[in-house]
Amino acid sequence: MKNLLKLVVFSDLDGTLLDHETYQWDAARPALQRLRALGIPVVLASSKTASEIRPLQEQMGLTGLPAIVENGAGVIGLHDTGPADAYSALRNALDRISTHLRAQFRGFGDMTVPELARLTGLKQDAAQLAKARDYSEPGVWSGNDAELAQFHADLQEHGITAQRGGRFLTLSFGRTKASAMDSVMDALGAKKTLALGDAPNDIAMLEKADMGVIIANPHRPPLPELAGEHNGRITRTHDAGPVGWNASVNAILDTLPLVEGHTPDG
């Protein structure tokens, strides 16, 4: 079926399309099937690696579509793949900051597979995929706020930014989910965009899209009021994770003239 609006959906995974605790997405299956029937691409945008996202794309029926990986540091499915040797450069830069601050950040590269599995609740094979990084380094920060501010400042001297996600602080060379949207939109010919997310690293993506949905996540503090909420361009769900994702996507689709002869609420 033809996607008349040239709508593209950008979606975070953990805590948004995937349940925060179980990593399941079955509750969103009806909306995903409806989007596929309408010819509307769903572009996953996550801190997960390409190795983690490709199996999810296959399970969700999204094979062949681009995906934004590692918090926007890379894109798969397009020629825009991200900077070469970025992960090695990140790890080298980490080793050049002060020993005290470095000790407060424990990245995936510092963890064993069993340790990461325990931390995330992932099975060990999935944790191994999470460690197979190309562009960014998530990790756990154990220092105080003043030390975090200095950590940010030291990283910036190396061109590195740190973004807070639903679970981890992720380091990368400045690219974000929002900045990665441009190349995907160009490739897919997007004229209208919908973005869904739950965490601070989703804010720029939510505000950039024509329509944004903040998915409730009771496991973390709610996001502050975003630009666009006052006029309804950005909304919030009551239900968390894939349940809220499914309800919000279906509600939005009900209001849009997506197929010939269809009028909203008609």
C-alpha positions as CSV (number, residue, x, y, z in Angstrom):
1,M,0.0,0.0,0.0
2,K,1.3,3.4,-0.9
3,N,2.6,5.7,1.9
4,L,1.0,8.9,0.6
5,L,2.4,11.2,3.3
6,K,5.9,9.7,2.9
7,L,5.9,9.2,6.7
8,V,8.9,7.6,8.4
9,V,8.8,6.4,12.0
10,F,12.0,6.7,14.1
11,S,11.9,4.6,17.3
12,D,14.1,4.1,20.3
13,L,14.3,0.5,21.6
14,D,15.1,-0.1,25.3
15,G,12.2,1.2,27.4
16,T,10.3,2.3,24.2
17,L,9.6,-0.4,21.7
18,L,11.3,-3.0,24.0
19,D,10.0,-3.5,27.5
20,H,12.5,-2.1,30.0
21,E,12.8,-5.3,32.0
22,T,11.9,-8.2,29.6
23,Y,13.2,-6.7,26.3
24,Q,10.0,-8.1,24.7
25,W,8.2,-6.2,22.0
26,D,5.1,-8.4,21.2
27,A,2.7,-5.8,22.6
28,A,3.6,-3.5,19.7
29,R,3.1,-6.2,17.0
30,P,-0.4,-4.8,15.9
31,A,1.0,-1.3,15.2
32,L,4.1,-2.7,13.5
33,Q,2.0,-4.8,11.2
34,R,-0.3,-1.9,10.4
35,L,2.7,0.3,9.5
36,R,4.1,-2.4,7.3
37,A,0.7,-2.8,5.5
38,L,0.7,1.0,4.9
39,G,4.2,1.0,3.5
40,I,5.5,3.2,6.3
41,P,9.2,2.5,7.2
42,V,10.1,2.0,10.9
43,V,13.7,3.0,11.5
44,L,15.1,1.8,14.8
45,A,17.3,4.4,16.6
46,S,19.1,3.0,19.6
47,S,22.3,2.8,21.6
48,K,22.4,-0.9,20.6
49,T,25.0,-2.1,18.2
50,A,24.5,-3.2,14.6
51,S,25.0,-6.8,15.7
52,E,22.1,-6.4,18.2
53,I,19.8,-4.5,15.9
54,R,19.9,-6.6,12.8
55,P,18.2,-9.7,14.5
56,L,15.6,-7.3,15.9
57,Q,14.9,-5.9,12.5
58,E,14.4,-9.4,11.2
59,Q,12.1,-10.4,14.0
60,M,10.0,-7.2,13.6
61,G,9.8,-7.4,9.8
62,L,12.1,-4.4,9.3
63,T,14.9,-6.2,7.3
64,G,16.4,-4.0,4.6
65,L,15.6,-0.7,6.3
66,P,18.2,1.6,7.7
67,A,18.8,1.8,11.4
68,I,20.5,4.3,13.6
69,V,22.9,2.5,15.9
70,E,25.0,3.3,18.9
71,N,23.1,6.5,19.8
72,G,23.5,8.0,16.4
73,A,27.2,7.4,16.1
74,G,26.6,5.1,13.1
75,V,23.9,4.2,10.6
76,I,23.4,0.7,9.0
77,G,21.7,0.1,5.7
78,L,23.2,3.3,4.2
79,H,26.6,4.4,3.0
80,D,26.6,6.7,6.1
81,T,28.2,4.3,8.5
82,G,30.0,6.5,10.9
83,P,33.7,7.3,11.4
84,A,36.3,4.5,11.0
85,D,38.1,3.3,14.1
86,A,35.9,5.4,16.3
87,Y,35.7,2.8,19.1
88,S,39.4,2.4,19.3
89,A,39.8,6.2,19.4
90,L,37.2,6.5,22.2
91,R,39.0,3.9,24.3
92,N,42.4,5.5,23.7
93,A,40.9,8.9,24.7
94,L,39.5,7.5,27.9
95,D,42.9,6.2,28.9
96,R,44.3,9.8,28.5
97,I,42.0,11.5,31.0
98,S,42.8,11.7,34.8
99,T,43.1,8.4,36.5
100,H,40.5,9.5,39.2
101,L,37.8,10.4,36.7
102,R,38.6,7.4,34.5
103,A,38.0,5.1,37.5
104,Q,34.4,6.5,37.9
105,F,33.4,5.4,34.4
106,R,33.1,1.6,33.7
107,G,32.4,1.1,30.1
108,F,31.3,-2.0,28.2
109,G,34.9,-2.5,27.1
110,D,35.9,-2.7,30.8
111,M,33.4,-5.4,31.6
112,T,33.4,-9.1,31.0
113,V,30.5,-10.7,29.2
114,P,29.1,-12.3,32.4
115,E,29.3,-8.9,34.2
116,L,27.5,-7.1,31.4
117,A,24.8,-9.8,31.3
118,R,24.2,-9.4,35.0
119,L,24.1,-5.6,34.7
120,T,21.7,-5.5,31.8
121,G,19.6,-8.7,32.4
122,L,20.7,-9.9,28.9
123,K,21.5,-13.4,28.1
124,Q,25.3,-14.0,27.7
125,D,25.1,-14.3,23.9
126,A,23.1,-11.0,23.7
127,A,25.6,-9.4,26.1
128,Q,28.4,-10.5,23.7
129,L,26.7,-8.7,20.9
130,A,26.3,-5.6,23.0
131,K,30.1,-5.5,23.5
132,A,30.8,-5.7,19.7
133,R,30.9,-1.9,19.3
134,D,32.1,0.2,16.4
135,Y,31.4,3.8,17.2
136,S,30.4,4.4,20.9
137,E,31.1,3.3,24.5
138,P,28.2,3.0,27.0
139,G,29.0,2.6,30.6
140,V,28.1,3.2,34.2
141,W,29.1,6.5,36.0
142,S,29.8,6.1,39.7
143,G,31.1,9.6,40.6
144,N,29.3,12.6,41.9
145,D,27.8,15.5,39.8
146,A,30.8,17.7,40.1
147,E,33.1,14.9,38.9
148,L,30.7,14.2,36.0
149,A,30.9,17.8,34.9
150,Q,34.7,17.6,34.9
151,F,34.5,14.3,33.0
152,H,32.3,16.0,30.4
153,A,34.8,18.8,30.1
154,D,37.8,16.5,29.8
155,L,36.0,14.4,27.1
156,Q,35.2,17.5,25.1
157,E,38.9,18.3,24.8
158,H,39.0,15.0,22.7
159,G,35.9,15.9,20.7
160,I,33.8,13.4,22.7
161,T,30.3,13.9,24.0
162,A,28.4,11.9,26.7
163,Q,24.7,11.3,26.4
164,R,22.5,9.9,29.1
165,G,20.2,7.1,28.0
166,G,17.7,5.0,29.9
167,R,20.4,2.9,31.5
168,F,23.9,4.1,30.6
169,L,26.1,7.1,29.9
170,T,27.2,6.7,26.3
171,L,30.3,8.3,24.8
172,S,30.7,9.1,21.1
173,F,32.3,11.7,18.7
174,G,29.4,14.1,18.8
175,R,26.8,12.4,16.5
176,T,23.3,11.9,17.9
177,K,20.2,10.1,16.9
178,A,18.8,13.5,15.7
179,S,21.8,14.3,13.5
180,A,21.7,10.8,12.0
181,M,18.0,11.3,11.0
182,D,19.0,13.5,8.1
183,S,20.8,10.9,6.0
184,V,18.0,8.4,6.7
185,M,15.3,10.9,5.7
186,D,17.1,11.7,2.5
187,A,17.5,8.1,1.6
188,L,13.8,7.2,2.3
189,G,12.4,10.4,0.8
190,A,10.7,11.3,4.1
191,K,8.3,14.3,4.1
192,K,6.8,13.7,7.5
193,T,8.4,12.1,10.6
194,L,7.2,10.5,13.8
195,A,9.7,9.8,16.6
196,L,9.2,7.8,19.8
197,G,11.5,7.6,22.8
198,D,11.7,7.6,26.6
199,A,15.2,8.8,27.6
200,P,17.3,12.0,27.6
201,N,19.3,10.8,24.6
202,D,15.9,10.8,22.7
203,I,15.1,14.4,23.4
204,A,16.7,16.0,20.3
205,M,15.1,13.3,18.0
206,L,11.7,13.8,19.6
207,E,11.9,17.6,19.1
208,K,13.3,17.3,15.6
209,A,10.4,15.1,14.3
210,D,7.1,16.5,13.0
211,M,5.4,14.4,15.7
212,G,7.0,13.1,18.9
213,V,5.8,10.6,21.5
214,I,7.4,10.3,25.0
215,I,6.9,6.7,26.1
216,A,6.3,6.4,29.8
217,N,9.0,4.6,31.7
218,P,8.4,4.1,35.4
219,H,12.0,2.9,35.9
220,R,13.5,6.4,35.4
221,P,12.6,10.0,36.1
222,P,10.2,11.5,33.5
223,L,11.7,13.7,30.9
224,P,11.2,17.5,31.4
225,E,8.6,19.3,29.3
226,L,9.9,19.4,25.7
227,A,9.5,22.1,23.1
228,G,6.4,21.1,21.2
229,E,4.4,19.7,24.1
230,H,2.5,22.9,24.6
231,N,0.9,22.7,21.2
232,G,0.4,19.0,21.1
233,R,3.2,18.2,18.6
234,I,4.8,16.1,21.2
235,T,2.6,13.9,23.5
236,R,3.2,11.4,26.3
237,T,1.8,8.0,26.9
238,H,0.2,6.6,30.0
239,D,1.3,3.0,29.4
240,A,4.9,2.1,29.3
241,G,7.1,0.4,26.7
242,P,5.6,-1.5,23.8
243,V,2.1,-1.2,25.2
244,G,2.3,2.6,25.1
245,W,4.1,2.4,21.7
246,N,1.3,0.4,20.2
247,A,-1.5,2.6,21.5
248,S,0.2,5.9,20.5
249,V,1.1,4.8,17.0
250,N,-2.3,3.4,16.3
251,A,-3.9,6.6,17.7
252,I,-1.7,8.8,15.4
253,L,-2.4,6.6,12.3
254,D,-6.1,7.1,13.0
255,T,-5.7,10.8,12.5
256,L,-3.7,10.8,9.3
257,P,-4.8,10.5,5.6
258,L,-2.5,7.7,4.8
259,V,-4.3,6.0,2.0
260,E,-6.5,7.2,-0.9
261,G,-10.1,7.7,0.0
262,H,-9.3,7.8,3.8
263,T,-10.2,10.8,5.9
264,P,-9.3,11.1,9.5
265,D,-12.1,9.6,11.7
266,G,-14.0,8.9,8.6
